[in-house]
Each structure stands twice: as C-alpha cells, then as structure tokens.
Amino acid sequence: MNALLYKSGIFFTAGVLALGMFSCNQHHVDEDTRQPYVIPDSLMRTLKIDTVKTSNITSALKLSGVIDFNTDKVENIYPLVSGNLQDVTVMLGDYVHAGQTLGVVRSPEIANYTSSMESTRAQVQITKKQLQQQQDLAKSGLASQVDVVSAQSNYEQAVAAYTAAQRVMSMNGNSTSGQYLLKSPIDGFVVQKNVNSGTNIRSDNSSPLFVISDLKNVWVEANVYEENIGKVHEGDTAEVTTISYPGKVFTGKVNKLMNILDPTTKVMKMRVILNNPGYLLKPQMFATVSLNDKEDKKAIAIASTDLIFDHSQYYVLIMQDKKNVQIRPVNVISINGKTAYLSSGVAPGERLISSDALLIYGSLNS
C-alpha cells in the first residue's frame, strides 16, 4: 500500500514538472514569434530619409579670431581747430546720424576766421566801388586805361580773398559765434571716444576725438598657423561662430591673407568679411572660423544626423519600407559638421532614416 502511494506521488510530481516545462516552452515560443517592429503611420508622415552617396572628403579647419570693425567704413573725427570741447552729448556705443553734433569747440581760431571773412567782404565792396569810379572817370577822359586795369586787379584780388575766407568758414561749420561744431559725417556707432566735456584739444592731435563705424559688416581677424597656410585661400567660404550666440553660424568670405608671419606668435593673419544683420556682432568678440579643406579622396558620405552612437559603436538605420528596418554598424572616418564620412557599413544608394532615428533604434532593441 505504501509502495503504491509512493509511486503515485512520483507520477504526480513528474506530471507537475512536465506541465511547468510545457508552460515555459510555450512562453518562450510566444516571445520568439512576436510581431516585428512596424513604423507607425503617424511617424512615417514626418520621417526624413537620406540616400547614401560618395563625395570628396572635406575636413574642417578651425581657427581662432576676433571680431573687428571694418576700417574701410570707419570715420576718424579729428579737430580742425584748437580750443575747449564742451557739450559732448554722445557715449561710447551710441548710434549717431550723419550731421549730428557730437560736441562744441569754443575756439579763438573760429573768431579769427569770422573776422577775416567780414574783412574780406568789406574789401570786396570797397574795391568794387573804386573800379566803378575808375571806369566812369575813364569814360570822361579823366582816368587812363592803366588806372582801370589796376582797379580791376584790386577788385579781383579782394574777391579771391573773400572766396578763400568763405571756404575756410565752410570747412569749420560756417559758425559766426566763435564755436566749432563737431558733427558725425556718417550714420553709425561711436566705437571710440577719446574726449569728454571740458577737454582742451589741439588741431595737431594725433588721436581722433571720435571714431564712427556703421557696423553693417565687420571683419574677423583669424590666426593661421604655419602648418595650415596651404589650406586657406582668398575667396574661400568661412563659417564663423561665437560664444555669444551658440548654434548660430555667420557665413562670409576670406577677403585677405596677410602673407607675413608674426615674428613672436608665428601665425599669419587672415581676414574674413561678414554681413552683420541686427548688429549682433560686436568689435572685440572672440570668434571661431571654420574653413572646409577638400581632399583628393572619395568616401561614402551621409548626413551626420543619420548616425546613432551606442556602446562605443556608430550605427545607422537602413530602411526598405516601414516593416523592414535594419540596424547596421558603420565605421566613421570623420565628421565635418553636417556630413559624416564612412569607410564601410553602407553602400551608395541605400536609404537611411535621418529623423527620429534614436527613437526607432530604441524600439527595435526593446
């Protein structure tokens, strides 16, 4: 009896184990036969697809530089007269208009110019009357032709002196109050200001009182080290970035290579001209200048947004259709901004998922 119960217990236990194994196998089969990932239609409508191609490898050359104003579009304002500067109404960085008064110079020279103009004007009137008198006397036979010619010469000399005095006054603002008005000749920003109200100035000052620049375009002075001199050329397209505007790229042209090395730093200066909409770029900002150097070597080229980096390896997503997406490892030669160059992993003509690639990659691996 006991033996029979023992055998029955064995059979029961074996049956339970078999049932458990069957259940586990069934669960394993269900996992292996799950449906493959299908890209949802809502995602398909916004998905960006790139096509693999080949192109010359282009490497980025990055140079450090500084923003500066365009000295070809700068007005240096020097004093034409000596005196005391008063009523300076502008500050460094102010925007001024052409003809706007920047300050007033109280000058004895202007008073002398005014006196000279009035004196020469009076002389013109006197010599004109003398000429008329001599002409009338000549008609009556009381004056010779020599007297008329002499009076004519005196009159012409007086007119010439008056004209010169007028030009001097015009150059000095036509002021008759002994004041010289410092005016901006152009629309632009005050980028240098070397005086304040109360400053005594001389007409032989070596430094300008004000410097005005329109800042509609600016220069970038970049440093080119010896090993990179052969990689830069006038006319090259340059992309400029600053720490002030992260992610914003300003595009310009290489305008000038200085062709000499600084004896201390051993660098050659390179100038890039940039348009400056909205006056975003300020003189003395630090900048990074990027130039593209094309090599005589072709490689597979894809958009850098196609790449997925995971576990120290780059991958791309090859797409046949929304039900057939494949994860493919690739070997990257270099990445230059928006373009990545590959040595293997994909072939020209294959289609890659460019947008939402990381989302789809995670779904394929889940």
C-alpha positions in Angstrom: 0.0 0.0 0.0 2.8 2.4 1.0 4.7 1.5 -2.2 1.7 2.3 -4.3 1.3 5.7 -2.7 5.0 6.4 -3.2 4.7 5.6 -6.9 1.6 7.7 -7.3 3.5 10.6 -5.7 6.3 10.2 -8.1 3.9 10.2 -11.1 2.1 13.3 -9.8 5.4 15.2 -9.3 6.5 14.3 -12.7 3.3 15.5 -14.2 3.6 18.8 -12.5 7.2 19.3 -13.7 6.1 18.3 -17.2 3.3 20.8 -17.1 5.7 23.6 -15.9 8.2 22.8 -18.6 5.4 22.9 -21.2 4.3 26.3 -19.9 7.8 27.7 -20.0 8.3 26.4 -23.6 5.0 27.9 -24.6 6.1 31.3 -23.2 9.4 31.0 -25.0 7.7 30.2 -28.3 5.4 33.2 -27.8 8.4 35.5 -27.4 10.2 34.1 -30.5 7.1 34.5 -32.6 6.3 38.1 -31.6 5.4 40.6 -34.4 8.4 42.6 -35.9 8.5 46.4 -35.3 6.5 48.4 -37.8 7.0 52.2 -38.0 3.6 53.9 -37.2 1.9 55.7 -40.0 1.9 59.0 -37.9 5.7 58.8 -37.7 6.1 57.8 -41.3 4.4 61.0 -42.5 7.1 63.1 -40.8 10.1 60.8 -41.3 13.2 62.2 -43.2 15.0 59.7 -45.4 18.6 60.3 -46.8 20.3 58.4 -49.6 23.9 57.2 -49.2 26.3 58.8 -51.7 30.0 59.2 -52.3 31.9 62.5 -52.3 35.3 64.0 -51.8 36.3 64.0 -48.1 36.1 67.6 -46.7 37.8 68.3 -43.4 37.1 71.3 -41.2 39.9 73.7 -40.4 39.1 75.7 -37.2 40.9 78.9 -36.5 40.6 81.4 -33.6 39.9 85.0 -34.3 38.5 88.3 -33.1 35.7 90.5 -34.4 36.7 94.0 -35.5 35.1 96.9 -37.3 35.6 97.3 -41.0 38.3 100.0 -41.1 37.3 100.8 -44.8 34.0 102.0 -43.5 35.2 104.0 -40.5 35.3 107.8 -40.0 38.0 109.2 -37.7 37.0 112.6 -36.4 39.9 114.9 -35.8 39.7 118.6 -34.6 40.3 121.2 -37.3 40.8 123.9 -34.7 42.2 124.2 -31.2 40.0 125.1 -28.2 38.0 123.8 -25.3 35.5 121.0 -26.1 32.0 121.4 -24.5 28.6 119.8 -24.6 29.7 116.3 -25.6 26.3 114.5 -25.8 27.2 111.0 -27.0 28.6 108.0 -25.2 30.6 105.0 -26.4 28.3 102.6 -28.4 25.7 105.3 -29.2 24.2 105.3 -32.7 24.5 108.7 -34.4 23.2 110.1 -37.6 25.1 111.9 -40.3 25.2 115.6 -39.4 24.5 115.0 -35.7 26.5 117.3 -33.4 28.9 115.3 -31.1 30.3 118.3 -29.2 31.1 122.1 -29.4 34.6 123.5 -29.5 34.9 127.1 -28.2 37.8 128.3 -30.3 39.5 131.7 -30.8 40.5 130.4 -34.3 36.9 130.4 -35.3 36.6 134.0 -34.2 39.6 134.9 -36.3 38.1 133.2 -39.3 34.9 135.1 -38.8 36.8 138.4 -38.6 38.8 137.5 -41.7 35.7 136.8 -43.7 34.0 140.0 -42.7 37.2 142.0 -43.5 37.5 140.5 -47.0 33.8 141.1 -47.7 34.2 144.8 -46.9 37.3 144.9 -49.1 35.3 143.5 -52.0 32.7 146.3 -51.6 35.4 149.0 -51.5 37.4 147.7 -54.5 34.2 147.3 -56.4 33.3 150.9 -55.9 36.8 152.0 -56.8 36.6 150.0 -60.0 33.3 151.7 -60.9 34.8 155.1 -60.2 37.8 154.5 -62.4 35.5 153.2 -65.2 33.3 156.4 -65.0 36.4 158.6 -65.0 37.9 156.8 -68.0 34.7 157.5 -69.9 35.1 161.2 -69.2 38.8 161.1 -70.1 39.9 161.8 -66.5 41.4 158.4 -65.9 43.7 156.2 -68.0 43.2 152.7 -69.0 46.0 151.7 -66.7 44.0 153.1 -63.7 41.0 151.0 -64.8 43.1 147.8 -65.1 44.7 148.4 -61.7 41.3 148.9 -60.1 40.1 145.7 -61.8 43.0 143.8 -60.4 42.4 145.0 -56.9 38.8 144.0 -57.1 39.6 140.5 -58.3 42.1 140.0 -55.6 39.6 141.1 -53.0 37.0 138.7 -54.4 39.6 135.8 -54.3 40.4 136.6 -50.7 36.8 136.6 -49.7 36.1 133.3 -51.5 39.0 131.7 -49.6 37.7 133.1 -46.3 34.3 131.6 -47.1 35.8 128.2 -47.8 37.6 128.3 -44.5 34.4 129.1 -42.7 32.6 126.4 -44.6 35.1 123.8 -43.6 34.7 124.9 -40.0 30.9 124.8 -40.0 30.1 128.4 -41.0 29.8 129.4 -37.4 30.0 133.1 -36.7 29.7 132.7 -32.9 33.3 131.6 -32.3 32.2 127.9 -31.9 33.1 124.9 -34.0 30.5 122.1 -34.1 31.9 118.6 -34.2 29.5 116.6 -36.4 29.3 113.0 -37.5 29.9 112.6 -41.2 28.0 109.2 -41.4 25.3 107.1 -39.8 26.9 104.7 -37.4 28.1 103.7 -33.9 30.6 105.5 -31.7 33.2 102.8 -31.5 35.9 105.0 -30.0 35.6 108.1 -27.8 38.7 109.7 -26.5 37.4 113.0 -25.1 34.9 114.4 -22.6 33.3 117.8 -22.0 36.0 120.2 -20.8 38.8 118.6 -22.7 41.3 121.1 -24.3 42.1 120.0 -27.8 44.6 121.0 -30.4 44.3 120.8 -34.2 47.5 118.7 -34.3 46.1 115.9 -32.1 47.5 112.5 -33.2 44.5 110.6 -31.9 40.9 111.0 -33.2 38.3 112.5 -30.9 35.7 110.0 -32.1 35.6 107.0 -34.4 32.3 106.2 -36.1 31.6 102.9 -37.8 28.4 101.7 -39.4 29.0 98.0 -38.4 26.7 96.8 -41.2 29.6 94.5 -42.0 32.5 93.6 -39.8 35.9 91.9 -40.1 37.1 88.8 -38.4 40.9 88.7 -37.9 41.8 85.0 -37.6 45.2 83.3 -36.8 46.6 80.8 -39.3 49.4 78.6 -38.1 52.2 77.6 -40.4 51.0 74.1 -41.0 47.7 75.4 -42.2 48.8 78.2 -44.5 48.5 76.0 -47.6 44.9 75.1 -46.7 43.5 78.6 -46.8 42.8 80.7 -49.9 41.3 84.1 -50.7 37.6 83.7 -51.7 37.1 80.6 -49.5 33.7 80.4 -47.7 34.1 80.7 -44.0 31.7 79.9 -41.2 32.0 82.0 -38.0 30.6 81.1 -34.6 30.8 83.0 -31.3 30.2 82.0 -27.7 27.6 84.9 -27.5 25.3 83.1 -30.0 25.8 79.3 -29.6 24.4 77.4 -32.5 24.2 80.5 -34.8 26.5 80.4 -37.8 27.6 83.6 -39.7 28.8 82.9 -43.3 31.4 85.1 -45.0 34.3 85.1 -47.4 38.1 85.1 -46.9 38.9 88.6 -48.1 42.6 88.9 -47.4 45.7 86.8 -46.5 48.4 89.0 -44.9 51.2 86.8 -46.3 53.6 87.5 -43.4 54.1 85.7 -40.1 54.1 87.5 -36.8 57.7 87.0 -35.5 56.5 86.3 -32.0 53.5 84.1 -32.4 54.5 82.6 -35.8 50.9 83.0 -37.2 49.6 84.6 -40.4 46.6 86.9 -40.1 43.6 86.2 -42.3 40.6 88.5 -42.8 37.0 87.4 -43.2 34.3 89.9 -44.1 30.8 89.2 -42.6 27.5 90.9 -43.0 26.2 91.9 -39.6 22.3 92.0 -39.7 20.8 93.3 -36.5 24.3 94.4 -35.4 24.7 91.2 -33.5 28.5 91.0 -33.9 30.4 93.5 -31.7 34.0 94.6 -32.1 36.5 92.6 -29.9 34.2 89.5 -29.6 36.1 86.2 -29.8 35.2 84.0 -32.7 35.9 80.6 -34.3 36.4 80.5 -38.0 35.7 77.2 -39.8 37.0 76.5 -43.3 36.4 73.4 -45.4 39.5 71.7 -46.9 38.7 69.3 -49.8 40.9 66.3 -50.1 41.6 64.4 -53.3 40.0 61.3 -51.9 36.4 59.9 -52.1 34.4 58.2 -49.4 30.9 57.2 -48.5 29.1 60.4 -47.3 25.9 60.6 -45.2 24.3 63.2 -43.1 25.7 63.3 -39.6 22.2 63.2 -38.2 21.9 59.7 -39.6 24.4 58.4 -37.1 23.5 56.7 -33.8 26.3 56.2 -31.2 25.8 53.4 -28.7 28.2 51.3 -26.7 31.3 52.8 -28.4 30.0 52.0 -31.9 28.2 54.0 -34.6 25.1 52.6 -36.2 22.6 53.6 -38.9 19.1 52.5 -39.7 18.6 51.0 -43.2 15.1 51.3 -44.4 13.4 49.2 -47.1 9.8 50.1 -46.0 8.0 50.7 -42.7 8.0 46.9 -41.9 11.6 46.4 -42.8 14.2 48.5 -40.9 17.6 47.2 -40.2 20.3 48.3 -37.7 23.7 48.4 -39.3 27.1 49.1 -37.7 29.3 51.6 -39.6 32.9 52.7 -39.5 33.3 56.5 -39.4 36.4 58.2 -40.9 35.5 61.7 -39.9 32.6 64.0 -39.2 32.6 67.5 -40.6 29.6 69.5 -39.4 26.5 68.2 -41.2 28.4 65.4 -43.1 29.9 62.1 -41.9 32.4 60.1 -44.0 32.4 56.3 -43.7 34.8 53.6 -44.7 32.3 50.7 -44.5 28.9 49.6 -43.4 26.6 51.0 -46.1 26.6 51.2 -49.9 25.7 54.1 -52.2 22.0 54.2 -52.9 20.8 52.7 -49.7 18.2 54.7 -47.8 18.8 55.8 -44.2 16.5 57.1 -41.6 17.6 60.6 -40.6 14.9 62.0 -38.3 13.7 60.2 -35.1 16.4 57.6 -35.6 17.2 57.3 -31.9 13.5 56.6 -31.1 13.2 53.9 -33.8 16.6 52.4 -32.7 15.3 52.1 -29.2 12.0 50.4 -30.3 14.0 47.9 -32.5 16.1 47.0 -29.5 13.3 46.7 -27.0 
